[in-house]
Amino acid sequence: MRRALLACALTASVTVVAIALALILEGWPALPAIGGTVWDTEAGRFGIMAMLWGSLAVTAGALLLAVPVGVGVALFVTEVAPPTLGGLMRRILQWLAAVPSVVYGFVGLSLLVPAIRHAAGGFGYSVLAGALVLAVMALPTIATVAEDALRSLPPAYREGARALGATPWQAVRRVLLPAARSGLMTAVVLGLGRALGETMAVLMVTGNMPAVPRSPLDPVRTLTGNIAMEMAYAADLHQAALFASGAVLLAMVLAVNAAARRIQR
């Protein structure tokens, strides 16, 4: 059993290292050319900064929406709701997690984009549309992991807070949330990975315009969407630039994980 577990751990580690090396080696020829903001394959310009900002804007918007709601849902299920209602909420979250991403994208394309166009003007395809769709997609992950973190706390934490006269909100704010911060940070990181790596749903609602967004209503193109759109016909330096984009995405995810571990410590 010990050797089997060691083999599993080594397999996971070697896989990540192999993916990183493949992306770096394939994208190395294009690394000097990806620093600009203009992506024009016909002119041989492969700047990814506009799409990097687009990915960050959509992901940040999704987290701003999903994290408070997800933690609130976890607190409601663990601290407020009766067992029957809590079980129903958990089942709904499981259903949300099981919906394919293309379905989220289709619903966003059919309902959300026209609603934004009607309410705020513009194209409707925007950072806001992508953030809303990604927030719904990341919500089950954040809420489920946050709920597990809160349920893992010893009952003595709640009992001690009540014995000292704390109100339910004081117990949540000053005892439970600080005690569960490690698990809550894990929930945020997993939600970030879910949002940052999503492709199809974002591709359908953000407008696919490789430009730096100036407002939440501007259309954008993300790095993942750009790779999905152009990898099928890319060649030479164009293909290398797409591999370099993947390497940048991987570096961002690793940096987020490292920062989360430092914050936990």
N, C-alpha and C positions, 0 to 999 in steps of 0.2 A: 504494500500500500504506500509506503514511504517513497519507493522508487517511482511508482505510478504518479503520485502527486508531483514529484519533482519533474517528471517528464512533461506533465501538463503545464507546469509553470514555465519550463524552458521553451515549450512549444509556443506559448503565448508571447513570451519575450522575443524569441527569434522571429516570429511572424511580424511583430511591430518593427523590429530592426530591419528586416528584409524589405518591408513596404517603404520605410524611410529611405533606405539605400536606393531602391529602384526609382523612387520619385526624384531623388537628388541626382542620380546618374543620368536619367533620361532628361531632366530639366536643366542640367548644368549649362549646356550651350546657350540657353535663353536667359540665364540669370542676369547678365548685364543689360538686357533689353526690356525687363519687366518693371522698371522703376517709374515709368511715366504714367500719365492719366489717360492717354489716347490708345484705344484698341482699334486698330485698322489693319486687318489682315492683308488687304490688297496693297497697302503702302508699306507693309513690313514693320508696322509699329505694334508692339505687344505690351503696352503699359497696363498693369493690372490694378493700379492704385484706386481708380474710380470704382472698380468692382469690389475691391477690398473694403472701401468705405461703404459701399452698398451692403455688403454682407454684415459689417459691424452695425450699421444703422438698423437693419431689419432685425438682427439678433438682439440688440439692445432694447429696441421697442418691444419685442416679444417678451423678454425677461421682465421689463418694467410692468407689463400687464399680467404675466403668468405667475411670477413669484408671490406677490401679495395675495392673489386669489388662491393659489395652490396652498400656501401656508394657512390661509384662512379656512379653506376647506378641510385641511388636516386637523386644525384646532376644533372646528365644528364637529367633525366625526369623532374625535377622541374625547373632547371635554364637554360637549353640549348635547349632541344628538342622542336619542335613545337607541338601543341596539338595533332595532328594526330599521329605523331611518338611516343609521350609520351603515348598515349592511347594504341598503339600497344605494346609498351614495358611492360606496366602494364598487358596486357592480356597474354603475353608470360610468365611473372612471375607467373600469376595465373595458367597457364597450367603446369608449372614446379612444383608448389606446389601440384597439383592434381595427379601427377604421383605416383603410389604406390611404396613403398620403394623396394619391391622385383624386380620391373622393373629396378630401378637404379642398384641394385645388379647384375642382369643378364647382363645388358649392361657393367658394370664394369668387370664382370667375362669374358665376351666374347671378349671385345675390349681392355679395359684398362690393365688388367693383362698381356695378351700377349705382348702389346706394351711396358710395363715396362720391361718384361723379355727380349725382343729383344733389347731394348735400353741400359739397365743398367746391364743385366745379373741377376743371381739369380733366385728365384722362380717366381717372379712377384707378388705373394701374399705378401703384405707388408703394412707397415705404410703409405707409400706414396699413394698406391691404395685406402686404406680406407679414407685417408684425402681428396683425390680428389673427391671421391664419396660423402662424407659427405659435402664437400664444395658446390657442386652443389645442394644438398638437402637443405642446410641451406640458400643458397643465396636468394630464394624468401622471406623467413621470414625476413631476415636482410634488404633487399632492400625495402620491403613494409613498414615496421615499420619506417625505416629511412626516406623514402619519406613522410610519414604522419607527422613525426616530423618536417621536413623542410617546409612542406606546412602550418603547424600550426603557423609559425612565422608571426608576423604582417608585412604588406607590408611596413610600415615605416622603418623597418630595412634595406630593400633593397634600398628604396628611399633615406634614409639618407646617406648610404654609397656612392651611386652614386652622390649625391649632394656635397659630400666632395671630389669628384674626384677619388674615389677608382676604380681600374680596376675590372672587374668581378671576377678574381681570388682572388684579395685582399678582396673583399666583402665576398666571400665564406670562405676564410681562417680565416679572422679576425673578421667577424661579424656573418655569418650564422652558421658555424659549432660550435663556442663557445656557441651561443644562443640556439642551438638545442642539446647540449651535453646530456641533460637528456634523451631525446627521443632516441638519438643514443646509449646511454648506455643500454636502454631497448632493442633496436634491437640486440645488442651484446649478452645480457643475454638470450634472446629468442633463438637466433641462437646457443648459447652454450647449452641450454637445448635440442634443436633439435638434435644437434650432439652427446651430451653425452648419450642421451637415445635411440639412434637408435640401432637396433639389426640386422635385417635381411640383409640389404645391407652390413653392415660391416662384418657380418658373412661369406658372400660369397666371399669377396675379400682380407681379411687380413691373411689368412693362418691358423688361429686357433691354433697357437703354443704358449703354456703358458710359454713364456720366456721374459725376460726384453729386449726391443729393444735397439740395439747399434747404429743403423743408420736408416734412412727413408726406406731403402730397406729390412729391416728385417721383417719376418712374426711375427705377434702377435695374441693374443686372448684378447678380451675386456671382461669386467665384464658382460655386457649385453649378449654378445654372449655365454659366459660360462653358464649363467643361462638358456638361451634358449636351449642349447645343452643337458644339463644334468638334468634338473628338472624333466623330464618325468620318469626317472628311479632311481632318488636319494632317499635315505632313511637314517634315523637315523642321524649320525653326518654329513654325506655328504649333506643331505637335509638342515640341520641347517647351514652349511657353505654357501650354496647358498642363504638362507635367510639373513645371515649376509652380504653377498655381496650386496644384495639389500639394506640393511640398510646403508652400506657405500655409495652407489650411492645416496641415498636420502640425506644423510648428506652432500655430496659434492654439490648437487644442492641447498640445503638450505644455505650452506656457500657462494656459489656464489651469490645467491640472496641478502643475508645480506651485502656482500661486495659491490654489485652494489648500494644498497640503501645508504650505507655510502658514496660512491663516489659521488652519486647524491647530497647528502646534502652538 
